[in-house]
């Protein structure tokens, strides 16, 4: 029994440790997934979608039955007088026959109460149906805006992630260089103590060694800053640790990227936004045109009413029901050419959008060509820098062998180390430039973020 309990505790502890080790370890895709869920920009874009859907529901409700209730209690301490011609329906002998006189209100009580409910139903409205279609297009516009935010987040996370991984690799190489140079400094000091080399040879190597230490500290600060940038792009807690599960081998896969693809405008979110904006403007124009059509609605009212000499009597005595129903047809006749001028404005707006769409197609083609050229140049530069690293490594190795064998100079070793360090720096800069060019190329083609 104790053995079984101990085994269960060990399993639970192992699982807990495993979870603790992996909770803060992120691959590039996991960083992207986290950012897509936690970025404040994306969250706001998703909230805009919810608002747009709510607007569709709000507009749709205008076509549903509307019921309103009303209770009205009126007290008229001084009723309006009636104006009658004397000698007709009413005769007052004190005034000449035929004269208009003001008499007390014979038909209205001082106090009245009216409780009713009125239901209305829209039967036909061209503007309503067009507006409903436009409201749905507004949701589509919000969805595309959200996808644009997602594409920008994916781009930013990619670039920040690669910056961290590359600089982390550079630190690893710097540590190896520091270890190798530290060993060389110790060997040279030993040779100096035996009188085989001068003190200045040791000083030169120590200067190079100290420069490497300073450079390592600088790159560590760069890693801290780039990690902070990555956390910001992900919506990750700034003070929470994060471990990145990625290596430079993953980045080299982009070296095999092919070029020569043709952009599909439909893959570009910006193109979809422009097309949806045009659709909305077309609905706007159509709304002005159907505004000349009549609007038909039905109504019905059911209520109870009471009139009496005072408020207390109104509530004491019997209330009597009444009802009415009907159809209302509203026909626009003359609006001072307002709809005409609004239609003209809408037509011009559509032409402007057509120009923007054509312009974007040219821009998209140019972006693909530019990013393709940039990626080809970056790949070529990376290949050259890779060969330079190989050459600098060989030069450094040979110079050390010559120096240790007494046939080379200390200056030759220091220069070889400097050239080797510069070649490595140029290589990693070229690698990062290649990754950025690859991201820009994917973005130009509209394939950086696959919409779900």
RODO-2510 file (C-alpha; in nm, 4 decimals, decimal comma):
residues 452
     n   res          X          Y          Z
     1     x     0,0000     0,0000     0,0000
     2     x     0,2814     0,2381     0,0943
     3     x     0,4694     0,1455    -0,2221
     4     x     0,1676     0,2259    -0,4378
     5     x     0,1193     0,5627    -0,2672
     6     x     0,4873     0,6481    -0,3045
     7     x     0,4760     0,5574    -0,6740
     8     x     0,1697     0,7783    -0,7281
     9     x     0,3383     1,0710    -0,5530
    10     x     0,6520     1,0299    -0,7655
    11     x     0,4455     1,0209    -1,0845
    12     x     0,2555     1,3333    -0,9780
    13     x     0,5823     1,5084    -0,8911
    14     x     0,7325     1,4107    -1,2277
    15     x     0,4301     1,5431    -1,4142
    16     x     0,4388     1,8644    -1,2124
    17     x     0,8073     1,9172    -1,2836
    18     x     0,7531     1,8422    -1,6503
    19     x     0,4721     2,0978    -1,6636
    20     x     0,6823     2,3541    -1,4801
    21     x     0,9657     2,3050    -1,7289
    22     x     0,7496     2,3390    -2,0375
    23     x     0,5044     2,6093    -1,9300
    24     x     0,7523     2,8880    -2,0134
    25     x     0,9254     2,7179    -2,3080
    26     x     0,8003     2,8387    -2,6448
    27     x     0,8726     2,7505    -3,0040
    28     x     0,8147     3,0126    -3,2726
    29     x     0,4697     2,8728    -3,3501
    30     x     0,3809     2,8680    -2,9805
    31     x     0,4912     3,2313    -2,9500
    32     x     0,2664     3,3174    -3,2448
    33     x    -0,0274     3,1231    -3,1007
    34     x     0,0178     3,2936    -2,7644
    35     x     0,0311     3,6365    -2,9287
    36     x    -0,2831     3,5675    -3,1328
    37     x    -0,4686     3,4944    -2,8085
    38     x    -0,3221     3,7636    -2,5846
    39     x    -0,2273     4,0628    -2,8005
    40     x    -0,4325     4,3652    -2,6954
    41     x    -0,4558     4,4801    -3,0579
    42     x    -0,6120     4,1504    -3,1622
    43     x    -0,8427     4,1487    -2,8611
    44     x    -0,9663     4,4955    -2,9556
    45     x    -1,0115     4,3851    -3,3179
    46     x    -1,2168     4,0853    -3,2004
    47     x    -1,4267     4,3166    -2,9834
    48     x    -1,4933     4,5262    -3,2940
    49     x    -1,6298     4,2113    -3,4614
    50     x    -1,8656     4,1562    -3,1684
    51     x    -1,9782     4,5201    -3,1906
    52     x    -2,0376     4,4840    -3,5671
    53     x    -2,2466     4,1693    -3,5128
    54     x    -2,4460     4,3496    -3,2449
    55     x    -2,5123     4,6308    -3,4934
    56     x    -2,6462     4,3747    -3,7414
    57     x    -2,8810     4,2454    -3,4723
    58     x    -2,9827     4,5996    -3,3822
    59     x    -3,0622     4,6856    -3,7435
    60     x    -3,2422     4,3551    -3,8025
    61     x    -3,4662     4,4274    -3,5025
    62     x    -3,6041     4,7319    -3,6855
    63     x    -3,7911     4,4957    -3,9164
    64     x    -3,9474     4,3005    -3,6288
    65     x    -4,2776     4,3965    -3,4612
    66     x    -4,2433     4,6958    -3,2298
    67     x    -4,4770     4,7250    -2,9308
    68     x    -4,4982     5,0368    -2,7129
    69     x    -4,7198     5,0988    -2,4118
    70     x    -4,8398     5,4344    -2,2815
    71     x    -5,0291     5,5564    -1,9767
    72     x    -5,1389     5,9208    -1,9748
    73     x    -5,3243     6,1068    -1,7000
    74     x    -5,4254     6,4649    -1,7900
    75     x    -5,5724     6,7316    -1,5617
    76     x    -5,7039     7,0541    -1,7200
    77     x    -5,7804     7,3020    -1,4391
    78     x    -5,8777     7,5564    -1,7064
    79     x    -6,0170     7,3972    -2,0214
    80     x    -5,9905     7,5740    -2,3522
    81     x    -6,3106     7,7466    -2,4481
    82     x    -6,5228     7,6625    -2,7494
    83     x    -6,5912     7,9297    -3,0117
    84     x    -6,9438     7,9093    -3,1569
    85     x    -7,1687     8,1321    -3,3675
    86     x    -7,4490     8,2583    -3,1449
    87     x    -7,7945     8,1401    -3,2468
    88     x    -7,6917     7,8122    -3,4004
    89     x    -7,6033     7,5065    -3,1917
    90     x    -7,5784     7,7340    -2,8895
    91     x    -7,7747     8,0553    -2,8177
    92     x    -7,6890     8,3178    -2,5650
    93     x    -7,9558     8,5980    -2,5534
    94     x    -7,7067     8,8485    -2,4152
    95     x    -7,5168     8,8515    -2,7453
    96     x    -7,6430     8,9404    -3,0927
    97     x    -7,7462     8,6530    -3,3161
    98     x    -7,4689     8,5593    -3,5582
    99     x    -7,1852     8,6841    -3,3367
   100     x    -6,9002     8,4408    -3,2541
   101     x    -6,8810     8,3899    -2,8813
   102     x    -6,6534     8,1934    -2,6451
   103     x    -6,8441     7,9408    -2,4374
   104     x    -6,7326     7,6787    -2,1805
   105     x    -6,6145     7,3476    -2,3204
   106     x    -6,9302     7,1366    -2,3393
   107     x    -6,7703     6,8147    -2,4621
   108     x    -6,4481     6,7683    -2,2611
   109     x    -6,4103     6,6776    -1,8979
   110     x    -6,1433     6,8381    -1,6860
   111     x    -5,9558     6,5105    -1,6229
   112     x    -5,8835     6,2159    -1,8510
   113     x    -5,6887     5,8900    -1,8413
   114     x    -5,5663     5,6869    -2,1379
   115     x    -5,3801     5,3526    -2,1251
   116     x    -5,2920     5,1911    -2,4575
   117     x    -5,0499     4,9647    -2,6387
   118     x    -4,9530     5,0197    -3,0014
   119     x    -4,7887     4,7581    -3,2251
   120     x    -4,6197     4,8492    -3,5532
   121     x    -4,4764     4,6227    -3,8219
   122     x    -4,2588     4,7289    -4,1124
   123     x    -4,3968     4,5741    -4,4312
   124     x    -4,1723     4,7215    -4,6979
   125     x    -3,8730     4,9542    -4,6917
   126     x    -3,6033     4,9511    -4,9575
   127     x    -3,3597     5,1254    -4,7257
   128     x    -3,4141     4,8611    -4,4566
   129     x    -3,3212     4,5674    -4,6801
   130     x    -3,0191     4,7487    -4,8250
   131     x    -2,9101     4,8509    -4,4776
   132     x    -2,9330     4,4907    -4,3588
   133     x    -2,6966     4,3808    -4,6353
   134     x    -2,4615     4,6681    -4,5539
   135     x    -2,4614     4,5709    -4,1857
   136     x    -2,3502     4,2189    -4,2789
   137     x    -2,0738     4,3656    -4,4963
   138     x    -1,9652     4,5688    -4,1937
   139     x    -1,9074     4,2425    -4,0052
   140     x    -1,6952     4,1218    -4,2969
   141     x    -1,4963     4,4459    -4,2807
   142     x    -1,4371     4,3941    -3,9073
   143     x    -1,3212     4,0368    -3,9725
   144     x    -1,0727     4,1544    -4,2324
   145     x    -0,9459     4,4285    -4,0008
   146     x    -0,8946     4,1633    -3,7332
   147     x    -0,6989     3,9472    -3,9789
   148     x    -0,4843     4,2478    -4,0690
   149     x    -0,4019     4,2924    -3,6989
   150     x    -0,3161     3,9225    -3,6795
   151     x    -0,0835     3,9471    -3,9788
   152     x     0,0988     4,2410    -3,8207
   153     x     0,1322     4,0540    -3,4908
   154     x     0,2668     3,7422    -3,6659
   155     x     0,5211     3,9569    -3,8518
   156     x     0,6372     4,1331    -3,5355
   157     x     0,6629     3,8094    -3,3349
   158     x     0,8623     3,6412    -3,6128
   159     x     1,1154     3,9230    -3,6298
   160     x     1,1503     3,9533    -3,2522
   161     x     1,1866     3,5759    -3,2111
   162     x     1,4585     3,5515    -3,4760
   163     x     1,6454     3,8421    -3,3204
   164     x     1,6562     3,6635    -2,9845
   165     x     1,7594     3,3274    -3,1318
   166     x     2,0351     3,4749    -3,3500
   167     x     2,1780     3,6900    -3,0718
   168     x     2,1627     3,3922    -2,8383
   169     x     2,3659     3,1941    -3,0916
   170     x     2,6127     3,4795    -3,1181
   171     x     2,6603     3,4730    -2,7421
   172     x     2,7298     3,1008    -2,7590
   173     x     2,9961     3,1627    -3,0248
   174     x     3,1376     3,4498    -2,8190
   175     x     3,1627     3,2205    -2,5169
   176     x     3,3518     2,9682    -2,7277
   177     x     3,5839     3,2433    -2,8562
   178     x     3,6373     3,3714    -2,5028
   179     x     3,7245     3,0208    -2,3812
   180     x     3,9619     2,9643    -2,6717
   181     x     4,1307     3,3054    -2,6320
   182     x     4,1552     3,2606    -2,2555
   183     x     4,3408     2,9366    -2,3144
   184     x     4,5711     3,1118    -2,5632
   185     x     4,6382     3,3945    -2,3140
   186     x     4,7355     3,1397    -2,0481
   187     x     4,9638     2,9573    -2,2915
   188     x     5,1241     3,2851    -2,3981
   189     x     5,1785     3,3898    -2,0352
   190     x     5,3485     3,0595    -1,9687
   191     x     5,5686     3,1104    -2,2750
   192     x     5,6437     3,4673    -2,1590
   193     x     5,7527     3,3424    -1,8179
   194     x     5,9906     3,1030    -1,9925
   195     x     6,1268     3,3893    -2,2036
   196     x     5,9980     3,2688    -2,5399
   197     x     5,7703     3,5706    -2,6038
   198     x     5,7636     3,9314    -2,4970
   199     x     5,5223     4,0868    -2,2484
   200     x     5,3668     4,2968    -2,5259
   201     x     5,2441     3,9749    -2,6908
   202     x     5,0533     3,8902    -2,3749
   203     x     4,9117     4,2430    -2,3569
   204     x     4,7812     4,2240    -2,7138
   205     x     4,5979     3,9010    -2,6428
   206     x     4,4589     4,0341    -2,3146
   207     x     4,3222     4,3410    -2,4966
   208     x     4,1441     4,1131    -2,7440
   209     x     4,0201     3,8981    -2,4552
   210     x     3,8816     4,2014    -2,2682
   211     x     3,7142     4,3271    -2,5861
   212     x     3,5384     3,9929    -2,6230
   213     x     3,4138     4,0140    -2,2631
   214     x     3,2788     4,3634    -2,3288
   215     x     3,1149     4,2508    -2,6508
   216     x     2,9538     3,9558    -2,4722
   217     x     2,8037     4,1872    -2,2111
   218     x     2,6728     4,4107    -2,4885
   219     x     2,5044     4,1190    -2,6648
   220     x     2,3572     3,9955    -2,3397
   221     x     2,1929     4,3364    -2,2998
   222     x     2,0709     4,3134    -2,6603
   223     x     1,9193     3,9721    -2,5858
   224     x     1,7442     4,1119    -2,2789
   225     x     1,6016     4,3982    -2,4838
   226     x     1,4968     4,1767    -2,7750
   227     x     1,3350     3,9312    -2,5317
   228     x     1,1469     4,2201    -2,3755
   229     x     1,0332     4,3254    -2,7240
   230     x     0,9178     3,9704    -2,7979
   231     x     0,7174     3,9609    -2,4737
   232     x     0,5553     4,2907    -2,5654
   233     x     0,4606     4,1655    -2,9124
   234     x     0,3180     3,8468    -2,7603
   235     x     0,1207     4,0206    -2,4859
   236     x     0,3337     3,8222    -2,2399
   237     x     0,3960     3,9379    -1,8836
   238     x     0,7135     4,1476    -1,8851
   239     x     0,8371     4,0243    -1,5475
   240     x     0,7661     3,6585    -1,6231
   241     x     1,0495     3,4363    -1,7490
   242     x     1,0277     3,2894    -2,0966
   243     x     1,2465     3,0248    -2,2595
   244     x     1,2634     3,0026    -2,6371
   245     x     1,2824     2,6612    -2,7966
   246     x     1,4559     2,7400    -3,1220
   247     x     1,7977     2,7143    -3,2810
   248     x     1,9831     2,8609    -3,5713
   249     x     1,9305     2,5362    -3,7636
   250     x     1,5594     2,6214    -3,7781
   251     x     1,6445     2,9560    -3,9336
   252     x     1,8629     2,8043    -4,2032
   253     x     1,5571     2,6332    -4,3522
   254     x     1,4648     2,9662    -4,5085
   255     x     1,7841     2,9491    -4,7163
   256     x     1,6037     2,7017    -4,9431
   257     x     1,3137     2,9391    -5,0033
   258     x     1,2084     2,9671    -5,3654
   259     x     1,1276     3,2915    -5,5434
   260     x     0,9397     3,3848    -5,8576
   261     x     0,5869     3,3473    -5,7192
   262     x     0,3083     3,5716    -5,8464
   263     x     0,1002     3,7590    -5,5948
   264     x    -0,2637     3,6626    -5,5566
   265     x    -0,4342     3,9854    -5,4559
   266     x    -0,7058     3,7965    -5,2729
   267     x    -0,4402     3,6715    -5,0292
   268     x    -0,3626     4,0286    -4,9235
   269     x    -0,5781     4,1451    -4,6351
   270     x    -0,5423     4,5074    -4,7453
   271     x    -0,6951     4,4183    -5,0832
   272     x    -0,9896     4,2514    -4,9126
   273     x    -1,0409     4,5596    -4,6972
   274     x    -1,0567     4,7832    -5,0021
   275     x    -1,3007     4,5507    -5,1785
   276     x    -1,5261     4,5394    -4,8725
   277     x    -1,5152     4,9183    -4,8413
   278     x    -1,6222     4,9400    -5,2047
   279     x    -1,9064     4,6967    -5,1343
   280     x    -2,0234     4,9141    -4,8461
   281     x    -2,0130     5,2251    -5,0648
   282     x    -2,2154     5,0448    -5,3318
   283     x    -2,4759     4,9628    -5,0688
   284     x    -2,4710     5,3284    -4,9690
   285     x    -2,5401     5,4343    -5,3295
   286     x    -2,8139     5,1748    -5,3594
   287     x    -2,9698     5,3063    -5,0385
   288     x    -3,0000     5,6547    -5,1886
   289     x    -3,1670     5,5095    -5,4966
   290     x    -3,4242     5,2990    -5,3093
   291     x    -3,4925     5,6025    -5,0927
   292     x    -3,7344     5,7136    -5,3663
   293     x    -3,9519     5,4054    -5,3043
   294     x    -4,2455     5,4185    -5,0617
   295     x    -4,2260     5,2781    -4,7117
   296     x    -4,5193     5,0658    -4,5947
   297     x    -4,5949     4,9757    -4,2337
   298     x    -4,8945     4,8472    -4,0394
   299     x    -5,0081     4,9551    -3,6958
   300     x    -5,2665     4,8588    -3,4376
   301     x    -5,3647     5,0204    -3,1067
   302     x    -5,5630     4,8750    -2,8164
   303     x    -5,6435     5,0921    -2,5159
   304     x    -5,8833     5,2017    -2,2439
   305     x    -5,9934     5,5564    -2,1705
   306     x    -6,1843     5,7496    -1,9078
   307     x    -6,2827     6,1172    -1,8685
   308     x    -6,4252     6,2694    -1,5509
   309     x    -6,4471     6,5829    -1,3430
   310     x    -6,1364     6,5101    -1,1329
   311     x    -5,8526     6,2603    -1,0997
   312     x    -6,0085     6,0628    -0,8144
   313     x    -6,3230     6,0050    -1,0207
   314     x    -6,1138     5,8890    -1,3163
   315     x    -5,9711     5,6024    -1,1132
   316     x    -6,3017     5,5201    -0,9409
   317     x    -6,5240     5,4810    -1,2468
   318     x    -6,5242     5,2392    -1,5373
   319     x    -6,2672     5,2693    -1,8157
   320     x    -6,3868     5,1911    -2,1697
   321     x    -6,1905     5,0058    -2,4327
   322     x    -6,1139     5,1250    -2,7821
   323     x    -5,8975     5,0008    -3,0674
   324     x    -5,7821     5,1003    -3,4112
   325     x    -5,5595     4,9595    -3,6818
   326     x    -5,4366     5,0668    -4,0215
   327     x    -5,1625     5,0846    -4,2797
   328     x    -4,9249     5,3756    -4,3324
   329     x    -4,7712     5,4429    -4,6725
   330     x    -4,5012     5,7063    -4,6806
   331     x    -4,4087     5,8304    -5,0283
   332     x    -4,1133     6,0692    -5,0777
   333     x    -4,2210     6,3457    -5,3140
   334     x    -3,9632     6,6220    -5,3007
   335     x    -3,6434     6,6462    -5,0954
   336     x    -3,4738     6,9465    -5,2606
   337     x    -3,2435     6,7128    -5,4614
   338     x    -3,0734     6,5956    -5,1409
   339     x    -3,0645     6,2296    -5,2463
   340     x    -2,9377     6,3292    -5,5896
   341     x    -2,6342     6,5084    -5,4496
   342     x    -2,5706     6,2313    -5,1965
   343     x    -2,5744     5,9806    -5,4818
   344     x    -2,3205     6,1908    -5,6702
   345     x    -2,0903     6,1916    -5,3667
   346     x    -2,1255     5,8143    -5,3327
   347     x    -2,0426     5,7588    -5,7008
   348     x    -1,7278     5,9685    -5,6639
   349     x    -1,6310     5,7732    -5,3505
   350     x    -1,6672     5,4481    -5,5497
   351     x    -1,4406     5,5848    -5,8251
   352     x    -1,1825     5,6790    -5,5617
   353     x    -1,1960     5,3265    -5,4202
   354     x    -1,1513     5,1831    -5,7708
   355     x    -0,8401     5,4001    -5,8050
   356     x    -0,7156     5,2827    -5,4650
   357     x    -0,7713     4,9188    -5,5630
   358     x    -0,5790     4,9627    -5,8897
   359     x    -0,3041     5,1464    -5,7067
   360     x    -0,2805     4,8715    -5,4448
   361     x    -0,2452     4,6062    -5,7159
   362     x     0,0546     4,7962    -5,8531
   363     x     0,1965     4,8420    -5,5023
   364     x     0,1518     4,4707    -5,4242
   365     x     0,3330     4,3726    -5,7460
   366     x     0,6145     4,6139    -5,6633
   367     x     0,6404     4,4840    -5,3048
   368     x     0,6719     4,1267    -5,4274
   369     x     0,9476     4,2232    -5,6716
   370     x     1,1310     4,4331    -5,4132
   371     x     1,1128     4,1678    -5,1431
   372     x     1,2145     3,8991    -5,3928
   373     x     1,5230     4,0971    -5,4944
   374     x     1,6015     4,1710    -5,1295
   375     x     1,5778     3,8019    -5,0419
   376     x     1,8001     3,6989    -5,3353
   377     x     2,0595     3,9576    -5,2303
   378     x     2,0356     3,8466    -4,8673
   379     x     2,0809     3,4800    -4,9627
   380     x     2,3808     3,5668    -5,1780
   381     x     2,5332     3,7788    -4,9013
   382     x     2,4697     3,4995    -4,6497
   383     x     2,6454     3,2472    -4,8721
   384     x     2,9464     3,4784    -4,9063
   385     x     2,9622     3,5467    -4,5321
   386     x     2,9375     3,1750    -4,4585
   387     x     3,2427     3,1134    -4,6778
   388     x     3,4227     3,4036    -4,5111
   389     x     3,3639     3,2430    -4,1707
   390     x     3,5110     2,9178    -4,2987
   391     x     3,8138     3,1021    -4,4378
   392     x     3,8607     3,3102    -4,1216
   393     x     3,8376     2,9951    -3,9098
   394     x     4,1097     2,8302    -4,1130
   395     x     4,3305     3,1424    -4,1024
   396     x     4,2902     3,1631    -3,7244
   397     x     4,3757     2,7954    -3,6830
   398     x     4,6864     2,8148    -3,9001
   399     x     4,8101     3,1387    -3,7380
   400     x     4,7906     2,9793    -3,3929
   401     x     4,9785     2,6717    -3,5078
   402     x     5,2480     2,8908    -3,6638
   403     x     5,2708     3,1066    -3,3507
   404     x     5,2969     2,8081    -3,1191
   405     x     5,5580     2,6564    -3,3489
   406     x     5,7651     2,9741    -3,3336
   407     x     5,7284     3,0619    -3,7021
   408     x     5,4476     3,3133    -3,6673
   409     x     5,3980     3,6450    -3,4872
   410     x     5,1631     3,7400    -3,2097
   411     x     5,0227     4,0219    -3,4210
   412     x     4,9274     3,7686    -3,6864
   413     x     4,7283     3,5741    -3,4258
   414     x     4,5513     3,8882    -3,2985
   415     x     4,4648     3,9993    -3,6516
   416     x     4,3352     3,6532    -3,7343
   417     x     4,1145     3,6560    -3,4250
   418     x     3,9787     3,9993    -3,5144
   419     x     3,9082     3,8870    -3,8708
   420     x     3,7389     3,5720    -3,7392
   421     x     3,5195     3,7739    -3,5018
   422     x     3,4285     4,0216    -3,7776
   423     x     3,3408     3,7363    -4,0142
   424     x     3,1110     3,5850    -3,7538
   425     x     2,9437     3,9213    -3,6924
   426     x     2,8894     3,9712    -4,0645
   427     x     2,7520     3,6189    -4,0978
   428     x     2,4909     3,6600    -3,8252
   429     x     2,3932     4,0020    -3,9560
   430     x     2,3471     3,8476    -4,3007
   431     x     2,1474     3,5610    -4,1476
   432     x     1,9116     3,8042    -3,9743
   433     x     1,8789     4,0139    -4,2917
   434     x     1,7915     3,6975    -4,4820
   435     x     1,5205     3,6049    -4,2298
   436     x     1,3717     3,9565    -4,2403
   437     x     1,3744     3,9498    -4,6219
   438     x     1,2020     3,6098    -4,6159
   439     x     0,9306     3,7402    -4,3806
   440     x     0,8776     4,0476    -4,5995
   441     x     0,8535     3,8250    -4,9065
   442     x     0,5879     3,6054    -4,7429
   443     x     0,4011     3,9157    -4,6307
   444     x     0,4111     4,0615    -4,9819
   445     x     0,2634     3,7385    -5,1178
   446     x    -0,0022     3,7385    -4,8465
   447     x     0,1006     3,3982    -4,7064
   448     x     0,2679     3,5030    -4,3831
   449     x    -0,0486     3,4382    -4,1830
   450     x    -0,2972     3,1739    -4,2893
   451     x    -0,6468     3,2838    -4,1993
   452     x    -0,8584     3,0306    -4,0136
***
